[in-house]
């Protein structure tokens, strides 16, 4: 979340910048400032009462020592009264802090200066394109038919076991998943990321730390009895490793990668765009996460974009990189680049990665800080993350774009992990 100090010092700027995200923050910022003033007033009154009580406490012993029993008893009575007043003020202060936090978490992150204005994906900016469009065979099939014909994925069996959006991968389909996971992880490790295998379920504090909670769209699966949440992405547990941590500037950047299954309710999704692997409730993804110095976070963002681009190039997929406009960005992001690959049989672009810089927005919620050399004050770090990569739509594009009369060709980079040149 935005820091309270920044909002107090830059209230008009906050309101103006959030217009890029099509968010009217004027009323909310006023409420934040009013709640902060109320909290400050309560703190001042509490401090005054505490100081008065401390003075009386020091006097009581002396009054009794001097034989001033009545004055001593009056002072004790006044002290008891002050304790009750301080207790009441402390309760009010606690309620005021909760109210202030509730307001603060409703403010999105500010968009970076380069974020284009716009209301939806149609206003996103294509940064660059790459790869070659495939020449498909006659009667080319979409991936859901290929997956069935080659016995790679059973969508109906997943529906039987769990429900729609939970496919069962079989035989070479399962092996292809494993090959892609291993390939992505190995490339990330070579690029300097430390591999992590985190829990797939997190507590409420972790969901709050990375901005998934409060869950405004109801997209997370909730284990009600235990108040735990199935992760929507490895970003959540991996970034939360550093919750309430103070790093040294020499530790930065911290670079982690993790494979996890991801769980998303995808509430409100329906129609042809959710067919096959296009939109699932459970899917596999490899993630990269960085904790970086604020002065270097955009340099790291560009590095992460280049790294994800190299993975897609090695898979020989046509792709484009898109800078998201304000209206299409996530609540927590300052700048996001999406990667889309072209699925030739469907004749559509499929998003396979988002690479984002959250600046200090997540770090403030996480209390993730670092200490500069020879500096006493701790500084909020910047957090970044990206998919490298999400598997379902990568698989969809690989199956569709590489179908031949002999079978489905496997990209050369996957052969050491897959051991087959063709799926036939």
C-alpha positions in Angstrom: 0.0 0.0 0.0 1.0 3.6 -0.3 2.8 5.0 2.7 0.9 7.4 4.8 3.7 10.0 4.8 3.7 10.0 1.0 -0.1 10.5 0.8 0.1 13.4 3.4 2.9 15.1 1.5 1.5 14.5 -2.0 -2.2 14.2 -1.7 -3.0 16.1 -5.0 -0.4 14.1 -6.9 -1.8 10.8 -5.7 -5.3 11.7 -6.8 -4.0 12.9 -10.2 -1.8 9.9 -10.9 -4.6 7.4 -10.0 -6.8 8.9 -12.7 -4.5 7.0 -15.1 -5.9 3.8 -13.5 -9.4 5.3 -13.9 -9.6 5.4 -10.2 -11.2 8.5 -8.5 -9.2 8.7 -5.3 -10.3 12.2 -4.2 -12.9 11.1 -1.6 -10.7 8.3 -0.3 -7.6 10.4 0.1 -9.7 12.9 2.1 -10.9 10.1 4.4 -7.4 8.9 4.8 -6.1 12.3 5.9 -9.1 12.8 8.2 -8.6 9.4 9.8 -4.9 10.1 10.2 -5.7 13.4 11.9 -8.1 11.7 14.3 -5.4 9.1 15.1 -2.8 11.8 15.7 -5.2 13.6 18.0 -5.9 10.5 20.0 -2.1 9.8 20.2 -1.5 13.3 21.5 -4.2 13.0 24.1 -3.0 9.6 25.2 0.6 10.9 25.6 -0.6 13.9 27.6 -2.6 11.7 30.0 0.3 9.3 30.3 2.6 12.1 31.2 0.2 13.4 33.8 -0.1 10.0 35.3 3.7 9.5 35.4 4.1 12.8 37.2 1.4 11.9 39.8 3.0 8.4 40.3 6.3 10.0 41.1 4.6 12.4 43.6 2.5 9.8 45.5 5.4 8.2 47.4 6.8 11.5 48.4 3.4 12.7 49.6 2.9 9.7 51.9 6.5 10.0 53.1 5.8 13.6 54.1 2.6 12.5 56.0 0.3 14.1 53.5 -2.2 11.1 53.5 -5.2 13.0 52.0 -3.2 14.4 49.2 -1.6 11.1 48.6 -4.9 9.3 48.4 -6.3 12.0 46.1 -3.3 11.5 43.8 -3.8 7.7 43.8 -7.5 8.2 43.0 -6.6 10.6 40.2 -4.0 8.0 38.9 -6.7 5.3 38.8 -9.0 7.7 36.9 -6.2 8.5 34.4 -5.5 4.8 33.9 -9.2 4.3 32.8 -9.0 7.3 30.5 -5.8 6.1 29.0 -7.3 2.6 28.5 -10.3 4.1 26.8 -8.1 6.4 24.6 -5.9 3.4 23.7 -9.0 1.5 22.5 -10.1 4.4 20.4 -6.6 4.7 19.0 -6.6 1.0 18.1 -9.9 1.4 16.3 -8.7 4.5 14.6 -5.6 2.6 13.3 -7.8 -0.2 12.0 -10.0 2.3 10.2 -7.0 4.0 8.7 -5.5 0.7 7.4 -8.9 -0.3 6.0 -8.9 3.0 4.0 -5.2 2.8 2.9 -5.6 -0.7 1.4 -8.4 0.6 -0.8 -5.9 2.9 -2.7 -4.2 1.2 -5.7 -0.5 1.6 -6.4 0.4 4.6 -8.4 1.2 3.9 -12.1 4.7 4.6 -13.3 5.3 7.7 -15.3 5.5 5.7 -18.6 2.1 3.9 -18.2 -0.2 4.8 -21.1 -3.7 6.1 -20.4 -6.6 3.8 -21.4 -9.6 1.9 -20.1 -9.1 -1.6 -21.3 -6.7 -4.0 -23.2 -7.5 -2.3 -26.5 -5.5 0.7 -25.2 -2.4 -1.4 -24.4 0.8 -0.5 -26.2 2.6 -3.1 -28.2 6.3 -2.7 -27.4 7.8 -5.3 -29.8 7.0 -8.5 -31.6 9.1 -11.5 -32.5 9.1 -15.1 -33.9 7.7 -16.5 -37.1 4.1 -17.3 -37.7 3.7 -21.0 -38.5 2.4 -22.4 -41.8 -0.3 -24.8 -40.6 -1.2 -28.0 -42.3 -4.7 -28.3 -43.9 -7.4 -29.1 -41.5 -5.3 -27.9 -38.5 -7.0 -28.5 -35.2 -7.2 -26.4 -32.0 -5.3 -27.7 -29.0 -8.3 -29.2 -27.2 -8.9 -31.5 -30.2 -5.2 -32.3 -30.5 -5.0 -33.1 -26.8 -7.9 -35.5 -27.1 -6.7 -37.1 -30.3 -3.2 -37.7 -29.0 -4.5 -38.7 -25.5 -2.5 -35.9 -23.9 -5.2 -34.2 -21.7 -8.5 -35.5 -20.5 -10.8 -32.5 -19.8 -13.9 -34.7 -19.1 -12.0 -36.8 -16.6 -11.0 -33.7 -14.7 -14.6 -32.5 -14.8 -15.6 -35.8 -13.2 -12.9 -35.7 -10.5 -13.2 -32.1 -9.6 -15.1 -29.9 -12.1 -14.6 -27.8 -15.1 -11.1 -26.1 -15.3 -9.2 -29.0 -13.7 -7.8 -31.1 -16.5 -6.0 -34.4 -16.2 -2.7 -34.6 -18.1 -1.8 -38.1 -19.3 1.1 -39.9 -20.8 3.1 -37.6 -23.1 0.9 -34.7 -22.0 2.0 -35.1 -18.4 5.6 -35.5 -19.5 5.4 -32.4 -21.6 4.3 -30.5 -18.5 7.2 -31.8 -16.5 9.6 -31.0 -19.4 8.5 -27.4 -19.5 8.7 -26.9 -15.8 12.2 -28.3 -15.7 13.3 -26.3 -18.7 12.0 -23.0 -17.2 13.5 -23.7 -13.8 16.9 -24.6 -15.3 17.0 -21.5 -17.4 16.0 -19.3 -14.4 18.7 -20.9 -12.3 21.3 -20.2 -15.0 20.1 -16.6 -15.0 21.0 -16.3 -11.3 17.7 -17.1 -9.6 17.7 -19.4 -6.5 15.1 -22.1 -6.7 12.5 -22.3 -4.0 9.8 -24.9 -3.4 7.3 -23.1 -1.2 4.0 -24.1 0.4 1.0 -24.0 -1.9 -1.3 -22.8 0.8 -0.8 -19.5 2.7 -2.2 -17.7 5.7 -4.1 -14.4 5.7 -1.0 -12.3 6.5 0.7 -13.6 3.4 -2.3 -12.9 1.2 -2.4 -9.3 2.6 1.4 -8.8 2.2 1.4 -9.2 -1.6 -2.0 -7.5 -2.1 -4.2 -10.5 -2.8 -6.2 -9.7 0.3 -8.6 -8.2 0.9 -9.9 -10.4 -2.0 -12.0 -7.8 -3.8 -13.0 -10.1 -6.6 -13.4 -13.3 -4.7 -10.8 -15.0 -6.9 -8.9 -17.0 -4.2 -9.9 -20.4 -3.0 -10.4 -20.2 0.8 -10.0 -23.1 3.2 -12.6 -21.7 5.6 -12.1 -23.8 8.7 -8.4 -23.1 8.9 -8.6 -19.5 7.3 -5.9 -20.5 4.8 -5.8 -19.7 1.0 -4.7 -21.8 -2.0 -2.1 -19.7 -3.8 -3.0 -18.0 -7.1 0.7 -17.7 -7.9 4.1 -18.5 -6.4 4.6 -14.7 -6.1 2.6 -14.9 -2.8 4.6 -17.5 -0.8 8.0 -16.5 -2.3 7.7 -12.8 -1.7 6.4 -13.4 1.8 9.6 -15.2 2.7 10.9 -11.6 3.2 7.9 -10.3 5.2 9.1 -8.5 8.4 12.7 -8.8 7.2 15.4 -6.1 7.2 18.0 -6.9 4.5 21.3 -5.3 3.9 21.8 -3.2 0.8 24.6 -5.7 0.0 22.0 -8.5 -0.2 20.2 -6.9 -3.1 19.0 -8.0 -5.5 17.4 -11.1 -4.1 16.4 -13.4 -7.0 14.2 -16.4 -6.5 12.3 -18.8 -8.8 9.7 -21.3 -8.0 7.4 -23.8 -9.6 3.9 -24.2 -8.1 0.5 -25.2 -9.1 -1.8 -22.1 -9.1 -5.4 -22.0 -8.1 -7.8 -19.3 -9.3 -11.6 -19.2 -9.1 -11.8 -17.1 -12.3 -15.2 -15.9 -11.2 -17.2 -14.5 -14.1 -15.2 -16.2 -16.8 -17.3 -18.0 -19.5 -17.8 -18.6 -23.2 -15.4 -19.6 -26.0 -12.4 -17.8 -24.4 -12.3 -20.4 -21.6 -12.3 -23.5 -23.8 -9.5 -26.1 -23.4 -6.4 -24.7 -21.7 -7.3 -21.0 -22.3 -8.6 -20.5 -18.8 -8.2 -22.9 -15.9 -8.9 -23.1 -12.2 -5.7 -25.1 -11.5 -2.6 -24.7 -13.6 1.2 -25.0 -13.4 3.5 -22.0 -13.5 7.1 -21.1 -12.9 7.6 -17.7 -11.4 10.6 -15.3 -10.9 10.7 -12.8 -8.0 13.2 -10.1 -7.3 13.7 -7.9 -4.2 15.7 -4.8 -5.4 17.0 -1.4 -4.5 14.6 1.3 -5.5 17.3 3.0 -7.6 17.7 -0.2 -9.7 14.2 -1.8 -9.8 13.4 -0.6 -13.4 16.7 -1.9 -14.6 15.7 -5.2 -13.1 12.3 -5.0 -14.7 13.9 -4.7 -18.1 16.2 -7.6 -17.3 13.3 -9.8 -16.4 11.4 -8.8 -19.5 14.5 -9.8 -21.6 14.8 -13.1 -19.8 11.1 -14.1 -20.3 11.5 -13.0 -24.0 14.5 -15.4 -24.4 12.4 -18.3 -23.0 9.7 -17.8 -25.6 12.2 -17.4 -28.4 13.8 -20.7 -27.4 10.4 -22.3 -27.7 10.1 -20.9 -31.2 6.8 -19.3 -30.6 5.5 -16.1 -32.3 5.1 -13.5 -29.6 4.4 -9.9 -28.7 5.3 -7.8 -25.6 2.6 -5.4 -24.5 2.8 -2.5 -22.0 -0.4 -2.4 -20.1 -2.4 0.8 -19.9 -3.7 2.2 -16.7 -7.1 0.7 -17.0 -5.8 -2.8 -17.6 -3.2 -2.9 -14.8 -3.5 -4.8 -11.6 -4.3 -3.0 -8.3 -0.8 -3.4 -7.0 1.4 -2.9 -10.1 3.3 0.3 -11.0 4.2 -1.0 -14.5 3.4 -4.3 -16.2 4.5 -5.9 -19.4 2.4 -8.8 -20.7 3.7 -11.4 -23.0 1.3 -13.0 -25.6 2.0 -15.9 -27.9 0.0 -16.6 -31.0 -2.0 -19.8 -31.1 -2.4 -20.4 -34.9 -5.3 -22.8 -35.0 -7.4 -20.5 -32.8 -6.0 -17.5 -34.6 -5.7 -15.5 -31.4 -3.1 -14.1 -29.0 -2.9 -15.8 -25.6 -1.3 -14.1 -22.5 1.4 -16.3 -21.0 3.3 -14.0 -18.7 3.0 -10.7 -16.8 6.2 -9.1 -15.6 5.6 -6.3 -13.0 7.3 -3.8 -10.8 5.3 -3.0 -7.6 7.9 -0.5 -6.4 7.4 -0.2 -2.6 3.7 -1.0 -2.6 4.0 -4.6 -1.5 7.1 -3.9 0.6 5.1 -1.4 2.7 2.5 -4.1 3.4 5.2 -6.7 4.0 7.3 -4.4 6.1 10.2 -5.5 3.9 13.1 -3.1 4.3 16.8 -2.8 3.8 19.6 -0.9 5.5 22.0 1.2 3.5 25.7 1.2 4.5 26.4 3.8 7.2 22.7 4.8 7.4 20.6 4.3 10.5 17.2 4.5 8.7 15.7 1.5 7.1 14.3 1.9 3.6 11.4 0.1 1.9 12.7 -2.3 -0.9 11.1 -2.7 -4.3 9.5 -6.0 -5.3 9.1 -7.4 -8.8 7.7 -10.6 -10.2 7.0 -12.3 -13.5 5.7 -15.6 -15.0 8.5 -17.5 -16.6 6.2 -19.1 -17.7 2.6 -20.1 -17.2 2.2 -23.5 -18.8 -1.4 -23.9 -20.1 -1.4 -21.4 -22.9 2.2 -22.2 -23.8 1.1 -25.8 -24.2 -1.9 -24.7 -26.3 0.4 -22.7 -28.6 3.0 -25.4 -28.9 0.4 -28.0 -29.8 -1.4 -25.9 -32.3 1.6 -24.3 -34.0 3.7 -27.4 -34.3 1.1 -29.9 -35.7 2.3 -31.7 -38.8 1.0 -34.7 -40.8 3.4 -36.9 -38.8 2.5 -35.6 -35.4 3.3 -32.7 -33.2 6.9 -31.4 -33.4 8.6 -30.8 -30.1 10.9 -27.7 -29.9 14.6 -28.6 -29.9 15.2 -27.0 -26.4 12.7 -29.4 -24.8 14.2 -32.6 -26.2 16.7 -33.1 -23.3 13.8 -32.9 -20.9 11.2 -34.7 -23.0 13.1 -37.4 -25.0 10.8 -37.3 -27.9 11.0 -35.4 -31.2 7.4 -35.9 -32.0 4.1 -36.5 -30.2 2.4 -39.1 -32.4 
